[in-house]
Amino acid sequence: MTRFFRTPAVQALLLQVAAFPLTLAAVYLLARAGWHPGYLHAALAQGLFAAALSWWRGLASWWRAIQFAFPPALFGAARLDIPPVAFLAVFLFLLLLYWSTYRTQVPYYPSGRKVWDAVAGALPQGRALRVIDIGSGLGGLVLDLQRRRPESRIEGIELAPLPWLASALRAGMLRSRARFLRGDYEKLDFGAYDAVFAYLSPAAMPALWEKAVREMRPGSVLFSYEFVIAARPPSAVVVPYREGPKLYRWDF
């Protein structure tokens, strides 16, 4: 239960609730001073208070922006008189796309072809490998590596249903041997793989490293795009895009 309340999404919701009495007090004081704020002003005040509380609680900068924008966006949506079924459709789509991002703190991050090139070039050569992309999204890296390394077994694992389904359908249409699993990578045994690729988030890196140290075999390789592991300097660093994020490699 404590872990649940520590998730940023739950904290953001609670901070919106905490901001509401502050908004009421501000509107009351402005009205007493002779100024009559409308609903839009109240929404802006609610957003400001929620963003300030998020800053005070140490939430990431994007949460502050979300907290500020949410009440005015809600006000605008109410003015547009959008049918409730549209909100339900958007909610279901986002749920299937992001699933438990509120818990894992790992949103959808696409990598790109130059990153795939860098990973392919850094993999051990001359033998069949078993490789997994944890949080494989739409499956681009997995499908590309399987095409380049047909002798190897390339897999992806994805928790969100919609990206997993899209990647599995792509593999079927391309008749690729790539395999896509739906589930949480924390339940995998990294010891079964020669290489693990991750494009997660800063919040996930400490736990990822602990799992890698505990399970990965000598001679295996861990890749992380953009997000570094503070516990140990990488064995190698590649810059796929000029002045862009780096690809880090740790040799075990």
C-alpha positions in Angstrom: 0.0 0.0 0.0 2.9 2.4 0.8 4.4 1.7 -2.6 1.0 2.5 -4.2 0.8 6.0 -2.6 4.4 6.7 -3.6 3.7 6.4 -7.3 3.8 9.8 -9.0 0.3 9.5 -10.6 -1.3 8.8 -7.2 0.7 11.7 -5.6 -0.4 14.0 -8.4 -4.0 13.1 -7.9 -3.7 13.7 -4.1 -2.0 17.0 -4.7 -4.8 18.1 -7.0 -7.2 17.3 -4.1 -5.0 19.2 -1.6 -4.9 22.2 -4.0 -8.7 22.5 -4.1 -9.2 24.2 -0.6 -6.4 26.6 -1.5 -8.2 27.5 -4.6 -11.5 28.0 -2.7 -9.7 30.3 -0.2 -8.0 32.3 -3.0 -11.4 32.8 -4.8 -13.1 33.8 -1.6 -10.4 36.4 -0.8 -10.5 37.8 -4.3 -14.3 38.1 -4.1 -14.0 39.8 -0.7 -11.6 42.3 -2.3 -14.1 43.2 -4.9 -12.9 41.2 -7.8 -15.2 38.5 -9.1 -13.2 35.6 -10.6 -14.9 33.3 -13.0 -14.6 29.5 -13.5 -11.6 29.9 -15.8 -9.7 32.0 -13.2 -10.5 29.3 -10.6 -9.2 26.6 -12.9 -6.0 28.6 -13.5 -5.6 29.1 -9.7 -6.2 25.3 -9.1 -3.5 24.5 -11.7 -1.0 26.9 -10.1 -1.5 25.6 -6.6 -1.3 22.0 -7.8 1.9 22.7 -9.8 3.4 24.5 -6.7 2.6 21.6 -4.5 4.1 19.2 -7.0 7.3 21.2 -7.0 7.3 21.2 -3.2 6.9 17.4 -3.2 9.7 16.9 -5.7 7.7 15.5 -8.6 9.4 15.6 -12.0 9.1 18.8 -14.1 6.6 17.2 -16.5 4.3 16.5 -13.6 4.3 20.2 -12.7 3.3 21.0 -16.3 0.5 18.3 -16.3 -0.7 19.5 -12.9 -1.0 23.1 -14.1 -2.6 22.2 -17.4 -5.2 19.7 -16.1 -7.8 22.0 -14.5 -7.9 24.5 -17.5 -8.1 21.6 -19.9 -11.0 20.1 -17.9 -12.7 23.5 -17.9 -12.2 23.7 -21.7 -13.5 20.2 -22.3 -16.6 21.0 -20.3 -17.3 24.1 -22.4 -17.0 22.1 -25.6 -19.7 19.8 -24.5 -17.9 16.7 -25.7 -20.0 13.5 -25.5 -19.0 11.3 -22.5 -18.4 8.3 -24.9 -15.5 10.2 -26.4 -13.8 10.5 -23.0 -14.4 6.8 -22.5 -12.9 6.0 -25.9 -9.8 8.2 -25.2 -9.4 6.7 -21.7 -9.5 3.1 -23.0 -7.1 3.9 -25.8 -4.6 5.5 -23.4 -5.1 2.7 -20.9 -4.2 0.1 -23.5 -1.3 2.1 -24.7 0.3 3.0 -21.4 -1.2 0.4 -19.0 0.7 0.6 -15.7 3.0 3.5 -16.5 1.7 5.1 -13.2 3.4 2.2 -11.4 6.5 1.5 -13.5 7.3 5.1 -14.3 8.3 4.0 -17.8 6.4 5.8 -20.6 6.6 4.8 -24.2 9.9 5.9 -25.6 10.6 5.0 -29.3 14.3 4.7 -30.1 15.0 5.0 -33.8 16.9 3.3 -36.7 20.3 4.8 -35.7 20.0 3.3 -32.3 19.1 -0.1 -33.9 22.3 0.3 -36.0 24.4 1.0 -32.9 23.0 -2.0 -30.9 23.5 -4.3 -33.9 27.1 -3.2 -34.2 27.8 -3.6 -30.5 26.4 -7.1 -30.2 28.9 -10.0 -30.0 29.6 -11.4 -33.4 30.3 -14.8 -34.8 27.7 -16.8 -32.8 24.0 -17.2 -32.3 22.7 -15.0 -29.5 19.6 -14.7 -27.4 18.7 -11.0 -27.0 15.7 -9.3 -25.4 14.4 -5.7 -25.5 12.6 -5.0 -22.2 9.8 -2.6 -22.9 9.8 -3.3 -26.6 7.0 -1.0 -27.6 6.0 -1.4 -31.2 8.8 -3.9 -31.8 11.0 -2.0 -34.2 14.4 -2.9 -32.6 13.4 -6.5 -32.2 12.3 -7.0 -35.8 15.3 -5.2 -37.1 17.8 -7.3 -35.1 16.0 -10.5 -36.1 16.3 -9.5 -39.7 20.0 -8.8 -39.3 20.8 -11.8 -37.1 18.6 -14.7 -38.5 20.7 -17.2 -36.6 19.8 -15.6 -33.3 16.8 -15.6 -31.1 15.5 -12.0 -30.7 12.7 -11.3 -28.2 10.8 -8.4 -26.8 8.7 -8.0 -23.7 6.0 -5.4 -23.3 3.5 -4.8 -20.5 1.0 -2.5 -22.3 -1.5 -4.6 -24.3 -1.8 -2.3 -27.4 2.0 -2.0 -28.2 2.4 -5.7 -27.6 -0.4 -6.6 -29.9 0.9 -4.2 -32.6 4.4 -5.7 -32.4 3.1 -9.3 -32.5 0.9 -8.5 -35.6 3.9 -6.9 -37.3 6.0 -10.0 -36.7 3.3 -12.2 -38.1 2.8 -10.0 -41.2 6.6 -9.9 -41.8 6.9 -13.7 -41.1 9.6 -12.8 -38.7 11.0 -15.3 -36.1 11.1 -12.5 -33.6 9.1 -13.3 -30.5 7.1 -10.9 -28.4 6.0 -11.6 -24.8 3.4 -9.7 -22.9 4.4 -9.2 -19.3 6.7 -7.5 -16.7 10.4 -7.9 -17.4 11.0 -8.1 -13.6 9.7 -11.6 -13.8 12.3 -12.6 -16.5 15.5 -14.4 -15.7 18.2 -12.2 -17.3 20.6 -15.2 -17.0 18.9 -16.7 -20.0 20.0 -13.9 -22.3 23.3 -12.9 -24.0 22.2 -9.3 -24.3 19.5 -7.1 -22.7 18.4 -3.8 -24.2 16.5 -1.2 -22.1 15.1 2.2 -22.9 13.2 2.8 -19.7 13.4 5.9 -17.5 15.7 7.3 -14.8 13.3 6.0 -12.1 13.7 2.4 -13.3 17.5 2.3 -13.6 18.5 1.4 -10.0 16.2 -1.6 -9.9 17.3 -2.7 -13.4 20.9 -2.6 -12.4 20.3 -4.7 -9.2 18.5 -7.3 -11.3 21.3 -7.3 -13.9 24.0 -7.8 -11.3 22.0 -10.5 -9.7 21.1 -12.5 -12.8 23.3 -11.8 -15.8 25.9 -14.3 -16.8 29.7 -13.6 -17.4 30.1 -12.6 -21.1 26.6 -11.1 -21.4 25.9 -7.4 -22.2 23.4 -4.9 -20.9 22.5 -1.9 -23.1 20.7 1.2 -21.9 19.7 4.0 -24.3 19.8 7.6 -22.9 19.6 6.6 -19.2 22.8 5.8 -17.4 23.3 3.6 -14.3 25.0 5.5 -11.5 26.3 2.5 -9.7 28.9 1.6 -12.3 30.5 3.4 -15.2 29.6 1.9 -18.6 32.1 -0.3 -20.5 31.4 1.7 -23.7 29.4 4.7 -24.9 28.0 5.2 -28.4 26.4 8.4 -29.7 23.8 7.3 -32.4 22.6 10.9 -33.1 25.0 13.8 -33.0 24.5 15.7 -29.7 21.7 13.3 -28.9 21.2 10.7 -26.2 23.9 8.1 -25.8 23.8 4.3 -25.9 25.5 2.8 -22.8 26.9 -0.7 -22.6 27.9 -2.7 -19.6 29.9 -5.9 -20.1 29.6 -8.7 -17.5 
